[in-house]
Amino acid sequence: MFIITYGSPLMLYLGMVVYISMKDISTQHLWSNILDKMITMPCLLPLLINSVTLTSYTIVLLLMKNHLFVWSVFSPKYLYVCAATVCTYVGVFVIAMTAVYTCAVFSFRAR
């Protein structure tokens, strides 16, 4: 179930990281290139999308808290979105730490 649910986004994010890392990186602005290209697009876009979704579902849940439908049908969807957001934050953290580690390795090799 995890592979069916998160396999496609994980492959997309990892593919973006591989594609961006294969580009030519100049050694003059190494920190800015790696941090800008490997963290900005692959990390901030999924965080933004999931955060907006979670915020909108939270507002709907709070506005409709007295309705029976919210607790019987909408609550499991809300928990699913919460779990997806947590998984996205963990994945983005791993990608960001990989980019920082790569940048540190390139910096030490350049010396």
Number of C-alpha atoms within 10 A of each C-alpha: 6 6 8 7 10 13 11 10 12 14 11 12 18 14 13 16 20 12 11 17 15 9 9 8 14 10 11 8 9 16 18 11 16 20 15 13 18 22 22 12 14 21 21 12 12 18 17 11 11 18 17 12 15 19 11 12 19 14 11 14 17 11 11 14 12 10 10 10 11 18 15 10 10 16 14 12 14 19 13 13 17 18 12 16 19 14 13 20 18 12 18 19 14 13 19 18 13 15 21 17 12 16 18 14 11 15 13 9 8 9 5
